């Protein structure tokens, strides 16, 4: 757990159970930024002050003192383990996952709830336009690094991964700005860029829209898109 002060988020590590049981969609680290949840964590992991460090810069947080340039942790209490257990329905990670699932678009909520419960491969939703899935991936979340951040990336990408490129390209033409942000993220992801070249051919309209959005809003993804988005079949395919 990384020390913070004031209203800065707490950076949490892995509090999975010692018996090896894990939530399949729980990240190795995440943030707790809600003031009430921060207070809960601090209440069950009191600050361990040492007399030899009277000017300790960290005021009232959940970890120990600064010793030899590093933070030494206070004892991990059973109450803290229960609060941060990824498998506990009452724990903070579960709350974050439930909050994420509730915010899922219509038609995707049941799928999101199944993933939040810990199902690894729930039934795929039917009849949801790919543009909606792009928007789900691209929508800015209020707490982007909470315990549901891995699900927020993994869930829509799994739905997009099995779609043919021509269907993805058509959805790019129909989606909105948030959807374009998600589309750029997906087309620049390993899931798409490792497809066979024949499956990376994108019609000009969709290709140009992706490149234009990346240039304006996600410039770090632009070089990947320029290399990996191939044009329709009449263009020469080059390895990249």
Secondary structure, 3 states (H helix, E strand, C coil): CECCCCCCCEEECCCCCCCCCCCCCCCCCEEECCHHHHHHHHHHCCCCCCCCCCCCCCCCCCCCCEECCEECCCCCCHHHHHHHCCCCCCCHHHHHHHHHHHCCCCCCHHHHHHHHHCCCCCCCCCCCCHHHHHHHHHCCCCCCCCCCHHHHHHHHHHHHHCCCHHHHHHHHHHCCHHHHHHHHHHHCCHHHHCCCHHHCECCHHHHHHHHHHHHHHCHHHHHHHHHHCECCCCCCCCCC
